[in-house]
């Protein structure tokens, strides 16, 4: 791999990145557009529990390109990063690190400790993100970020929840949902869709013995042969929970007997009868012979009873037990597969549960939330019904049991797609449980209507993938039985079950039961105060006489507070104050070091009021985590004070407590309780000596371990209300981002109104069932508007062979290494021009990035280098050249601007970026190659036109490249002397009218050239060998080439001149009746041969110049020796020799003997040596 330090193009990117940072170009671009129209952009939050991968980078590119473009159009585009902090991804990580296997382990550790570990882990990779994202060239504010775990963000989520609850869009329900037995929580339907895997499972047909009376009754005196109802299931483990069998009332059923031994039983003919759907008999019995005894409708079976396969629940007290083990009718029964009879286990299926509620069937839930069979099912107790390592294991055990009991008719293995947990890969279970739901079904019409207002890219997603998902939308299960997340703000009365939903911290604090009053008093005046020094010495600086008097006076106001206990700092001035108060109030006194004075470290006993001290204090009070040398930081003081406060709250409920401490300590504790930041804490006035304040705690953390301890008084029965235990689905949190990122509606109402709905969002196509969906649901529920107006959904980046990228398998190159090798711009362009921009998958190819590096980045750098060789600083760029080649380039530029602008306005990024590569290629391989000699020309006018046109195009091209290739664009813009400090501060270019005629004519010219080159190749003639003429006619592409007839003589000569130069012919003739498209005169005269040799010599000598590292400013002397008369003629003919000198920048040619290396030119030898003059 190429080291980036050895690659000058990569070094340029790093230099430009530093330039942006040092000059705050991003910030300046925002300042320059602050009065422009707001273009709002929502940035979906990633998890920082892993490092960035290509999926993140693709989305990041889209999120960078569009805002850059809109900024250049004069719009104001704020870009704030966000972090997704809650949910199973974080919890699973901490469980692994702390070796916790299940929720019991977490509860054993303590929810507070577990959540603290989650909090610490959330941003562990943030520094890597903050390196990678800017290295990619993305501009986004990663410091003023939003985090879903912050109390202000969580408070807005509570507001969203309460708004929906008040609109009757949230309810608690009991439904069949998918649960993860390992995580012990429910999952939403769109979370379930993220984890399907193909597995092999077992399906069985079980035999349920029909109870008397038999169907049909046996003949008089005949034997009563057992009759079995056959039911097929793909989940044998649910058979223990069977409560009924379902049939279709109008389906035809039959009673059959086999005419030979059954496959796995020793029963003989006449010993068993079976009931199943008539249409499925052949499929079920396959090659077995059978006899149909009776036909009847399903309604004839309804109400009949049968023996259960498992008798564990026959003696249990179960609701609706009278309907247990009964045949019922159901609309969903069909004859497409199975036996036409459905085994009903309401605890493990949506249709089953609905049927049980309709028919008053019992519910047997023999499996717990951990996925293990409960103790009632004795033989199977403790078994995991769907083990991760072997999904068939428990099914096999149950099948063996059925076989032993002769209740198994058949079994088969089949492969199917089965849902797994999107975070831990555990097989999910369909499980009836309670949850809180958003009533999405009530919003369906509005969701579909609001989706019509959105521009989707690609467009087919609108009515396709996303539209179908909305049309089939189900109520959204939003509660999770987990720990690290935003708690549901729902309190329930322990007595009457009354519900109270809270929508803000203020409402929480207003309703919470507060059984303790904590007051703080600052010590009386001490010698430390009069000396104006820093000190936390325990035994120095006692109270002054005035300080003692102040304390005695404070007793009067404290008596009314009915203090129960005094806790004091150990420092002498506080100790003396507390002792006076305790004696006068006759109260117990305790000392606690957590109330001690701030440790001033190296400032001990030094003045606290001189300039240096005041400077240090200002720094300490305003800079987060600044620690006084050898002393304490504000956060350290806050932490110890707050720990004491929590301990007092726990140990002294129902008491009135007085804390005796120091001015800054009291201010810091009070600020912490109110949730203030450092700067805000010290805006509050310092308490005067013996001032008493009540410490009012505002809830500053809304996580489960904190709010679960907060109780309310029930307004209905005055009993205690406790919060329900669940936390919110983290998708509810990210879906609340438009509001919570601004702490709406508690702050930033105007800002929210200006930015909602978002003009633009972008994420992977999988978010059609994730973030895009939750945004739409919540915005529709709150405001009946879409949350976004334009959306780009990208596809998935796979490994080179089409497999999922895997860090374990190392089947892809790391993004950072690719950027080190080829640069960020090459990676950007590769991804932006790929199918991944239109929601299709991309097999990542390093060779593809390399190709972009060579064909775009290096090619553009070569154009720039060439321009810089001939640049004239005094010349100003212009687009007024009369040269037809320049006019063509300008027309191409206008077409480029027009095409890219149109595509960007339509959010078609791949369509926008692809014309850039074509333009750069034609800029280099056509315009520059055809203009090289103009840069060296003695015709100053033509030379200047080439230079100013080139400069103009470079500057305008830099602007067009800026959103896509920000590093390269900056380099080009600066080296071409763009007018502003940065291309990213310039405006998006406007296209002049595109000269379609000249574009068409140049296409014709290039086609003639292409045909002429083909003729040369046929004749075996090198391009450096001049030929006499080329004739062309109009046979094909007549509309394209007919324009030649309408050009004036000068323009026609210019175009013909391009053909002459490109094909190295002396004349170009338009011959209308030629009979073929082109005709090349391949006869080589002596003069033409001499010219050919001249061209070869020019190429050879210039190659020697390049090998010696000479520049256009270096003149040379050429020493030569040859015996070939044709070569000698070229070197001695005045006209040819002068052309040769000018072409190779030589002052003289000197014929010498035996000098230089031998070079073959057209099979003739010459010795050449060059010397720099």
Long-range contacts (C-beta under 8 A, 24 or more apart in sequence): 1-817, 1-820, 1-821, 2-820, 2-821, 3-820, 4-820, 4-821, 7-821, 7-823, 9-823, 9-853, 9-857, 9-858, 9-861, 10-819, 10-820, 10-821, 10-822, 10-823, 12-967, 12-971, 13-137, 13-823, 13-824, 13-825, 13-967, 16-967, 16-970, 16-971, 17-134, 17-135, 17-137, 17-967, 19-970, 19-982, 20-139, 20-970, 20-982, 20-984, 21-134, 23-981, 23-982, 25-981, 25-982, 25-984, 25-985, 26-139, 26-984, 28-981, 28-982, 28-985, 29-71, 29-139, 29-982, 29-984, 29-985, 30-71, 30-76, 30-77, 30-78, 32-985, 33-71, 33-74, 33-75, 33-76, 33-77, 34-76, 35-76, 36-74, 36-75, 36-76, 37-74, 37-75, 37-76, 38-75, 38-76, 38-754, 38-755, 39-67, 39-70, 39-75, 39-76, 39-77, 39-759, 39-760, 40-77, 40-78, 40-754, 40-755, 40-756, 40-757, 40-758, 40-759, 40-760, 41-66, 41-67, 41-77, 41-78, 41-79, 41-758, 41-759, 41-760, 41-761, 42-737, 42-738, 42-741, 42-758, 42-760, 42-761, 42-775, 42-787, 42-788, 43-79, 43-80, 43-81, 43-82, 43-140, 44-82, 44-734, 44-737, 44-761, 44-763, 44-767, 44-771, 45-82, 45-83, 45-84, 45-146, 45-148, 45-734, 45-737, 46-83, 46-84, 46-129, 47-83, 47-84, 47-85, 47-89, 47-90, 48-83, 48-85, 48-122, 48-123, 48-124, 48-125, 48-126, 48-129, 49-89, 49-90, 49-93, 49-121, 49-122, 49-124, 49-125, 50-125, 51-125, 51-128, 51-129, 51-132, 52-128, 52-129, 52-132, 52-133, 52-815, 53-805, 53-815, 54-797, 54-805, 54-812, 54-815, 54-831, 54-844, 55-764, 55-796, 55-797, 57-132, 57-136, 57-815, 57-827, 57-831, 58-764, 58-794, 58-797, 58-831, 58-836, 59-762, 59-763, 59-764, 59-794, 60-133, 60-136, 60-138, 61-136, 61-138, 61-828, 61-831, 61-832, 62-762, 62-792, 62-794, 62-837, 62-909, 63-138, 63-140, 63-762, 64-136, 64-137, 64-138, 64-139, 64-140, 64-963, 64-966, 65-832, 65-909, 65-963, 65-964, 66-760, 66-762, 66-792, 66-904, 66-907, 66-909, 66-963, 67-139, 67-760, 68-139, 68-962, 68-963, 68-966, 68-984, 69-904, 69-963, 69-988, 70-759, 70-760, 71-984, 72-959, 72-962, 72-963, 72-984, 72-986, 72-987, 72-988, 73-987, 73-988, 74-987, 78-141, 78-755, 79-139, 79-140, 79-141, 80-140, 80-141, 80-144, 80-145, 80-146, 80-741, 81-133, 81-140, 81-141, 81-142, 81-145, 81-146, 82-145, 82-146, 82-147, 82-148, 82-737, 82-741, 83-122, 83-123, 83-126, 83-145, 83-146, 83-147, 83-148, 84-148, 84-730, 84-733, 84-734, 85-119, 85-122, 85-123, 85-147, 85-148, 85-149, 86-148, 86-149, 86-484, 86-485, 86-486, 86-727, 86-730, 86-733, 87-482, 87-484, 87-485, 87-729, 87-730, 87-733, 88-180, 88-183, 88-185, 88-421, 88-422, 88-423, 88-424, 88-482, 88-730, 89-423, 90-118, 90-121, 90-122, 90-484, 91-118, 91-183, 91-482, 91-483, 91-484, 92-183, 92-423, 92-424, 93-121, 94-118, 94-121, 94-484, 97-121, 102-182, 102-184, 102-370, 103-184, 103-481, 103-483, 106-483, 110-705, 111-483, 111-704, 111-705, 111-708, 112-705, 114-483, 114-484, 115-483, 115-484, 115-703, 115-704, 115-705, 118-483, 118-484, 119-149, 122-147, 122-149, 123-147, 132-815, 132-816, 135-816, 135-819, 135-824, 136-815, 136-819, 136-824, 136-827, 136-828, 137-824, 137-825, 137-828, 137-966, 137-967, 146-737, 146-740, 146-741, 148-486, 148-730, 148-733, 148-734, 148-740, 149-703, 151-505, 151-675, 151-699, 151-700, 151-701, 151-702, 152-740, 152-743, 152-746, 152-747, 153-733, 153-740, 153-741, 153-743, 154-486, 154-702, 154-703, 154-733, 154-740, 155-504, 155-505, 155-702, 155-743, 155-746, 156-736, 156-739, 156-740, 156-742, 156-743, 156-744, 156-745, 156-746, 157-486, 157-728, 157-732, 157-733, 157-736, 157-740, 158-486, 158-489, 158-502, 158-503, 158-504, 158-702, 159-503, 159-504, 159-739, 159-744, 159-745, 159-746, 160-732, 160-736, 160-739, 160-740, 160-778, 160-782, 161-488, 161-489, 161-501, 161-503, 161-728, 161-732, 162-489, 162-501, 162-502, 162-503, 163-503, 163-781, 163-782, 164-438, 164-778, 164-781, 164-782, 165-501, 166-501, 167-781, 168-439, 169-438, 169-439, 169-442, 169-443, 169-781, 170-436, 170-437, 170-438, 170-439, 170-478, 171-436, 171-437, 171-439, 172-434, 172-435, 172-436, 172-437, 173-434, 173-435, 173-436, 173-437, 173-475, 174-432, 174-433, 174-434, 175-350, 175-353, 175-432, 175-433, 175-435, 175-437, 175-475, 175-477, 176-346, 176-347, 176-348, 176-349, 176-350, 176-352, 176-353, 176-430, 176-431, 176-432, 177-430, 177-431, 177-432, 177-433, 177-435, 177-477, 178-419, 178-428, 178-429, 178-430, 178-431, 179-369, 179-371, 179-428, 179-429, 179-431, 179-433, 180-421, 180-423, 180-424, 180-426, 180-428, 181-369, 181-370, 181-371, 181-372, 181-384, 181-385, 181-386, 181-426, 181-428, 181-429, 182-370, 182-371, 182-388, 182-421, 182-424, 182-426, 183-421, 183-423, 183-424, 183-426, 183-482, 184-369, 184-370, 184-481, 184-482, 185-369, 185-480, 185-481, 185-482, 186-431, 186-433, 186-435, 186-477, 186-479, 186-480, 186-481, 187-421, 187-422, 187-428, 187-477, 188-476, 188-477, 188-478, 188-729, 188-731, 189-474, 189-476, 189-477, 190-469, 190-731, 190-769, 190-770, 190-773, 191-422, 191-729, 191-731, 192-419, 192-422, 192-428, 193-419, 193-769, 194-422, 194-766, 194-769, 194-770, 195-419, 195-420, 195-421, 195-422, 195-425, 195-428, 196-417, 196-418, 196-419, 196-420, 197-417, 197-418, 197-420, 197-425, 198-415, 198-416, 198-417, 198-418, 199-391, 199-415, 199-416, 199-418, 199-427, 200-391, 200-392, 200-413, 200-414, 200-415, 201-234, 201-391, 201-392, 201-395, 201-413, 201-414, 201-415, 201-416, 201-418, 202-234, 202-236, 202-392, 202-395, 202-396, 202-399, 202-411, 202-412, 202-413, 202-414, 203-232, 203-233, 203-234, 203-236, 203-411, 203-412, 203-413, 203-414, 204-232, 204-233, 204-236, 204-239, 204-395, 204-399, 204-402, 204-408, 204-409, 204-410, 204-411, 204-412, 205-230, 205-231, 205-232, 205-284, 205-338, 205-339, 205-408, 205-409, 205-410, 205-411, 206-230, 206-231, 206-232, 206-233, 206-239, 206-309, 206-343, 206-402, 206-407, 206-408, 206-409, 207-274, 207-406, 207-407, 207-408, 207-409, 208-245, 208-306, 208-307, 208-308, 208-309, 208-407, 209-306, 209-307, 209-407, 210-275, 210-304, 210-305, 210-306, 211-304, 211-305, 211-306, 211-307, 215-255, 215-275, 215-294, 215-296, 215-300, 215-301, 215-304, 216-255, 216-293, 216-294, 223-270, 225-270, 225-271, 225-272, 225-273, 226-271, 226-272, 226-273, 227-255, 227-272, 227-273, 227-274, 227-275, 228-272, 228-273, 228-274, 228-275, 228-409, 229-274, 229-275, 229-276, 229-301, 229-306, 229-327, 229-341, 230-274, 230-275, 230-276, 230-284, 230-339, 230-341, 230-409, 231-338, 231-339, 231-341, 231-342, 231-343, 232-337, 232-338, 232-339, 232-341, 232-343, 233-338, 233-343, 234-414, 234-416, 235-345, 235-348, 235-395, 236-395, 236-398, 236-399, 236-402, 237-367, 237-373, 237-385, 237-386, 237-394, 237-395, 237-398, 238-343, 238-345, 238-347, 238-348, 238-349, 239-309, 239-310, 239-343, 239-345, 239-398, 239-402, 240-309, 240-310, 240-312, 240-364, 240-366, 240-373, 240-377, 240-380, 240-398, 241-345, 241-346, 241-347, 241-348, 241-364, 241-365, 241-366, 241-367, 242-308, 242-309, 242-310, 242-325, 242-343, 242-344, 242-345, 242-364, 243-323, 243-324, 243-325, 243-344, 243-345, 243-346, 243-356, 243-361, 243-362, 243-363, 243-364, 244-323, 244-324, 244-325, 244-326, 244-327, 244-328, 244-344, 244-355, 244-356, 244-359, 244-361, 245-306, 245-326, 245-327, 245-328, 245-341, 245-342, 245-343, 245-344, 246-327, 246-328, 246-329, 246-330, 246-332, 246-333, 246-341, 246-342, 246-344, 246-355, 247-298, 247-301, 247-302, 247-327, 247-328, 247-329, 247-330, 247-333, 247-340, 247-341, 247-342, 248-298, 248-329, 248-330, 248-331, 248-333, 248-334, 248-335, 248-340, 249-297, 249-298, 249-299, 249-302, 249-329, 250-297, 250-298, 250-299, 251-277, 251-278, 251-297, 251-298, 251-333, 251-335, 251-340, 252-277, 252-278, 252-279, 252-295, 252-296, 252-297, 252-298, 253-277, 253-278, 253-295, 253-296, 253-297, 253-298, 253-300, 253-301, 253-340, 254-278, 254-281, 254-292, 254-293, 254-294, 254-295, 254-296, 255-292, 255-293, 255-294, 255-295, 255-296, 256-281, 256-285, 256-290, 256-291, 256-292, 256-293, 257-290, 257-291, 257-293, 258-285, 258-288, 258-289, 258-290, 258-291, 259-288, 259-289, 259-290, 259-291, 260-288, 260-289, 262-288, 262-409, 263-288, 263-410, 264-403, 264-408, 264-410, 265-406, 267-406, 274-409, 275-301, 275-341, 276-339, 276-340, 276-341, 277-335, 277-339, 277-340, 277-341, 278-340, 279-335, 279-340, 280-335, 280-337, 280-338, 280-339, 280-340, 284-339, 284-410, 298-329, 298-333, 299-329, 301-327, 302-327, 302-328, 302-329, 303-327, 309-402, 309-405, 309-407, 310-377, 312-366, 312-376, 312-377, 312-378, 313-364, 313-376, 316-376, 318-362, 318-363, 318-364, 319-362, 319-363, 320-360, 320-361, 320-362, 321-362, 323-359, 323-360, 323-361, 323-362, 324-361, 324-362, 326-361, 328-355, 328-359, 328-361, 330-355, 346-432, 347-431, 347-432, 348-429, 348-430, 348-431, 348-432, 349-430, 350-430, 353-432, 363-432, 365-432, 367-429, 367-431, 369-431, 369-433, 369-481, 371-426, 371-429, 385-429, 386-426, 386-427, 386-428, 386-429, 387-427, 388-425, 388-426, 388-427, 391-418, 391-427, 435-477, 435-478, 435-479, 435-726, 436-477, 436-478, 436-479, 436-488, 436-490, 436-726, 437-475, 437-476, 437-477, 437-478, 438-475, 438-476, 438-478, 438-732, 438-777, 438-781, 439-475, 440-473, 440-474, 440-475, 440-476, 440-777, 441-473, 441-474, 441-475, 443-473, 443-777, 443-780, 443-781, 444-470, 444-471, 444-473, 446-780, 446-784, 447-473, 447-776, 447-777, 447-780, 450-776, 450-779, 450-780, 450-784, 450-785, 450-786, 451-776, 451-786, 453-785, 453-786, 453-789, 454-786, 454-788, 454-789, 454-790, 454-791, 455-789, 455-790, 455-791, 455-907, 456-791, 456-793, 457-790, 457-791, 457-792, 457-793, 457-838, 457-906, 457-907, 457-908, 458-793, 458-838, 458-839, 461-765, 461-768, 461-793, 461-839, 465-765, 465-768, 466-768, 466-772, 466-773, 469-768, 469-769, 469-773, 470-773, 470-776, 473-777, 476-729, 476-774, 476-777, 477-729, 478-728, 478-729, 478-732, 479-724, 479-726, 479-727, 479-728, 479-729, 480-726, 480-727, 480-728, 480-729, 481-725, 481-726, 482-726, 482-727, 483-704, 483-705, 483-727, 484-703, 484-704, 484-727, 485-704, 485-727, 485-728, 485-729, 485-730, 485-733, 486-702, 486-727, 486-728, 486-732, 486-733, 487-702, 487-703, 487-704, 487-707, 487-708, 487-723, 487-726, 487-727, 487-728, 488-723, 488-724, 488-726, 488-727, 488-728, 489-723, 490-723, 490-724, 491-711, 491-712, 491-721, 491-722, 491-723, 491-724, 492-721, 492-722, 492-723, 492-724, 493-714, 493-716, 493-717, 493-719, 493-720, 493-721, 494-719, 494-720, 494-721, 494-722, 495-714, 495-717, 495-719, 495-720, 496-714, 496-716, 496-717, 496-719, 498-714, 498-715, 498-716, 498-717, 498-721, 500-712, 500-714, 500-715, 500-721, 504-746, 505-698, 505-699, 505-702, 508-699, 508-707, 508-710, 509-697, 509-698, 509-699, 511-712, 511-713, 512-699, 512-710, 512-711, 512-712, 513-710, 513-711, 513-712, 513-713, 513-720, 515-653, 515-654, 516-648, 516-649, 516-652, 516-653, 516-654, 516-655, 516-656, 516-657, 517-561, 517-655, 517-656, 517-657, 517-694, 518-645, 518-648, 518-649, 518-656, 518-657, 518-659, 518-694, 518-695, 519-561, 519-563, 519-656, 519-657, 519-658, 519-659, 519-692, 519-693, 519-694, 519-695, 520-658, 520-659, 520-660, 520-661, 520-666, 520-669, 520-670, 520-687, 520-692, 520-693, 520-695, 521-554, 521-558, 521-577, 521-581, 521-658, 521-659, 521-660, 521-661, 521-690, 521-691, 521-692, 521-693, 522-661, 522-662, 522-663, 522-666, 522-687, 522-688, 522-689, 522-690, 522-691, 523-547, 523-551, 523-569, 523-571, 523-573, 523-574, 523-576, 523-577, 523-660, 523-661, 523-662, 523-689, 523-690, 524-548, 524-549, 524-550, 524-551, 524-554, 524-573, 524-576, 524-577, 524-689, 524-690, 525-550, 525-689, 526-572, 526-573, 528-573, 529-689, 532-607, 532-608, 532-609, 533-605, 533-606, 533-607, 533-608, 534-600, 534-603, 534-604, 534-605, 534-606, 534-607, 534-608, 534-613, 535-597, 535-600, 535-604, 535-605, 536-571, 536-596, 536-597, 536-598, 536-599, 536-600, 536-604, 537-571, 537-572, 537-604, 537-605, 538-570, 538-571, 538-572, 538-596, 539-572, 540-572, 541-572, 541-573, 542-572, 542-573, 542-576, 543-573, 543-576, 543-577, 547-573, 547-576, 547-577, 547-689, 548-576, 548-580, 550-689, 550-690, 551-576, 551-577, 551-580, 551-581, 551-690, 552-580, 552-584, 553-690, 554-581, 554-690, 554-692, 555-580, 555-581, 555-584, 555-585, 557-692, 558-585, 558-658, 558-692, 559-585, 561-656, 561-658, 561-692, 562-656, 563-587, 563-656, 563-657, 563-658, 564-588, 564-652, 564-655, 564-656, 564-657, 565-590, 565-652, 565-655, 565-656, 565-657, 565-658, 566-590, 566-657, 566-658, 566-659, 566-660, 567-591, 567-592, 567-595, 567-644, 567-648, 567-657, 567-658, 567-659, 567-660, 568-592, 568-595, 568-659, 568-660, 568-661, 569-593, 569-595, 569-596, 569-597, 569-660, 569-661, 569-662, 569-665, 570-595, 570-596, 571-596, 571-597, 571-662, 574-660, 574-661, 574-662, 577-660, 577-690, 578-660, 581-658, 581-660, 587-658, 592-644, 594-640, 594-641, 594-643, 594-644, 595-641, 595-644, 595-659, 595-660, 595-661, 595-662, 595-665, 596-662, 596-665, 597-662, 597-665, 598-628, 598-631, 598-632, 598-637, 598-662, 598-664, 598-665, 599-628, 599-630, 599-631, 599-632, 600-628, 600-631, 601-628, 601-629, 601-630, 601-631, 601-632, 602-628, 602-629, 602-630, 602-631, 603-628, 603-631, 621-678, 621-679, 621-681, 621-682, 622-678, 622-679, 622-682, 623-678, 624-678, 634-668, 634-678, 634-681, 637-664, 637-665, 637-668, 638-668, 638-669, 638-671, 638-672, 641-665, 641-668, 641-669, 641-672, 642-669, 642-672, 642-673, 645-669, 645-673, 645-695, 645-697, 659-695, 663-687, 666-693, 669-695, 670-695, 670-696, 672-700, 673-697, 673-698, 673-700, 674-698, 674-700, 675-700, 731-770, 731-771, 731-774, 732-774, 732-778, 734-771, 734-774, 735-771, 735-773, 735-774, 735-775, 735-777, 735-778, 736-778, 737-775, 738-775, 738-779, 738-787, 739-782, 756-783, 756-785, 756-787, 757-785, 757-786, 757-787, 757-788, 757-789, 758-787, 758-788, 758-789, 759-788, 759-789, 759-790, 760-788, 760-789, 760-790, 760-791, 760-792, 760-907, 761-787, 761-788, 761-790, 761-791, 761-792, 762-791, 762-792, 762-793, 762-794, 763-793, 763-794, 764-793, 764-794, 764-795, 764-796, 765-793, 765-794, 765-795, 765-796, 765-839, 766-796, 767-793, 768-793, 790-907, 792-837, 792-907, 792-909, 793-839, 794-836, 794-837, 794-839, 795-835, 795-836, 795-837, 795-838, 795-839, 795-840, 795-841, 795-842, 796-836, 796-841, 796-842, 797-831, 797-836, 797-841, 797-842, 797-844, 798-841, 798-842, 798-843, 798-844, 799-843, 799-844, 800-843, 800-844, 800-845, 800-846, 801-843, 802-841, 802-843, 805-844, 812-844, 813-844, 813-846, 818-846, 818-849, 822-849, 822-850, 822-852, 822-853, 822-857, 823-853, 823-857, 823-967, 824-967, 825-856, 825-857, 825-965, 825-966, 825-967, 825-968, 826-850, 826-852, 826-853, 826-856, 826-857, 828-964, 828-965, 829-856, 829-857, 829-913, 829-916, 829-917, 829-964, 829-965, 832-909, 832-910, 832-913, 832-964, 833-910, 833-913, 833-914, 833-917, 834-910, 835-910, 837-909, 837-910, 838-910, 852-917, 855-917, 855-921, 856-916, 856-917, 856-920, 856-965, 857-965, 857-968, 859-920, 859-921, 859-924, 860-920, 860-924, 860-968, 860-972, 861-968, 861-971, 862-924, 863-920, 863-923, 863-924, 863-928, 863-954, 864-954, 864-971, 864-972, 864-975, 864-976, 866-928, 866-932, 866-935, 867-947, 867-950, 867-951, 867-954, 867-975, 867-976, 868-975, 869-935, 869-1111, 869-1112, 870-935, 870-936, 870-947, 870-1112, 871-947, 871-951, 872-944, 872-947, 873-977, 875-944, 875-947, 875-948, 875-951, 876-948, 877-948, 877-949, 877-951, 877-952, 877-955, 877-976, 877-977, 878-948, 878-949, 878-952, 879-949, 879-952, 879-992, 881-945, 881-946, 881-948, 881-949, 882-945, 883-934, 883-942, 883-945, 883-946, 883-949, 883-1054, 884-998, 884-1051, 884-1054, 884-1055, 884-1058, 885-927, 885-930, 885-931, 885-1054, 885-1058, 886-927, 886-945, 886-946, 886-949, 887-995, 887-998, 888-927, 888-998, 888-999, 888-1001, 888-1002, 889-923, 889-927, 889-949, 889-953, 890-949, 890-952, 890-953, 890-992, 890-995, 891-994, 891-995, 891-996, 891-998, 891-999, 892-919, 892-922, 892-923, 892-999, 893-919, 893-953, 893-956, 893-957, 894-991, 894-992, 894-993, 894-994, 894-995, 895-991, 895-994, 895-999, 896-957, 896-960, 897-956, 897-960, 897-989, 897-990, 897-991, 898-991, 898-994, 900-960, 901-988, 901-991, 904-963, 912-964, 913-964, 916-960, 916-961, 916-964, 916-965, 919-957, 920-957, 923-953, 923-957, 926-1006, 930-1058, 930-1061, 930-1062, 936-1112, 951-976, 951-977, 955-979, 956-989, 958-983, 959-983, 959-986, 959-987, 959-988, 959-989, 960-989, 962-986, 997-1043, 1000-1040, 1000-1043, 1001-1043, 1001-1044, 1001-1047, 1001-1055, 1002-1055, 1003-1040, 1004-1037, 1004-1040, 1004-1041, 1004-1043, 1004-1044, 1005-1055, 1005-1058, 1005-1059, 1007-1037, 1007-1040, 1007-1041, 1008-1032, 1008-1041, 1008-1059, 1008-1077, 1008-1078, 1009-1058, 1009-1059, 1009-1062, 1009-1063, 1011-1077, 1011-1078, 1012-1059, 1012-1062, 1012-1063, 1012-1065, 1012-1078, 1012-1080, 1013-1063, 1015-1078, 1015-1079, 1015-1080, 1015-1082, 1016-1063, 1016-1080, 1019-1080, 1019-1082, 1021-1082, 1021-1084, 1022-1092, 1023-1063, 1023-1064, 1024-1064, 1024-1092, 1024-1095, 1024-1096, 1024-1099, 1025-1064, 1025-1084, 1025-1088, 1025-1089, 1025-1091, 1025-1092, 1025-1095, 1026-1064, 1026-1065, 1026-1066, 1026-1088, 1026-1091, 1026-1092, 1026-1095, 1027-1063, 1027-1064, 1027-1065, 1027-1066, 1027-1080, 1027-1081, 1027-1082, 1027-1084, 1027-1088, 1028-1065, 1028-1066, 1028-1067, 1028-1081, 1028-1083, 1028-1085, 1028-1088, 1029-1065, 1029-1066, 1029-1067, 1029-1068, 1029-1069, 1029-1080, 1029-1081, 1030-1059, 1030-1063, 1030-1065, 1030-1067, 1030-1068, 1030-1069, 1030-1078, 1030-1079, 1030-1080, 1030-1081, 1031-1068, 1031-1069, 1031-1070, 1031-1071, 1031-1074, 1031-1078, 1031-1079, 1032-1068, 1032-1069, 1032-1070, 1032-1071, 1032-1074, 1032-1077, 1032-1078, 1032-1079, 1033-1070, 1033-1071, 1033-1072, 1033-1073, 1033-1074, 1033-1075, 1033-1076, 1033-1077, 1033-1078, 1034-1072, 1035-1074, 1035-1076, 1035-1077, 1036-1077, 1044-1070, 1045-1070, 1064-1095, 1089-1126, 1090-1126, 1090-1129, 1090-1130, 1090-1133, 1090-1136, 1091-1136, 1092-1162, 1093-1126, 1093-1127, 1093-1130, 1093-1161, 1093-1162, 1093-1164, 1094-1130, 1094-1136, 1094-1139, 1094-1140, 1096-1161, 1096-1162, 1097-1127, 1097-1130, 1097-1131, 1097-1140, 1097-1161, 1097-1166, 1098-1140, 1098-1143, 1098-1144, 1100-1159, 1100-1161, 1100-1168, 1101-1140, 1101-1144, 1101-1146, 1101-1168, 1101-1170, 1102-1143, 1102-1144, 1104-1168, 1104-1170, 1105-1144, 1105-1145, 1105-1170, 1108-1170, 1108-1172, 1110-1172, 1112-1145, 1114-1145, 1114-1172, 1114-1173, 1115-1145, 1115-1146, 1115-1147, 1115-1172, 1115-1173, 1116-1144, 1116-1145, 1116-1146, 1116-1147, 1116-1170, 1116-1171, 1116-1172, 1116-1173, 1117-1146, 1117-1147, 1117-1148, 1117-1149, 1117-1150, 1117-1170, 1117-1171, 1117-1173, 1118-1144, 1118-1146, 1118-1148, 1118-1149, 1118-1150, 1118-1168, 1118-1169, 1118-1170, 1119-1150, 1119-1152, 1119-1155, 1119-1156, 1119-1168, 1119-1169, 1119-1170, 1119-1171, 1120-1149, 1120-1150, 1120-1151, 1120-1152, 1120-1155, 1120-1156, 1120-1166, 1120-1167, 1120-1168, 1120-1169, 1121-1151, 1121-1152, 1121-1153, 1121-1154, 1121-1155, 1121-1156, 1121-1166, 1121-1167, 1122-1164, 1122-1165, 1122-1166, 1122-1167, 1123-1165, 1124-1164, 1124-1165, 1124-1166, 1126-1164, 1127-1161, 1127-1164, 1127-1166, 1146-1170, 1147-1173
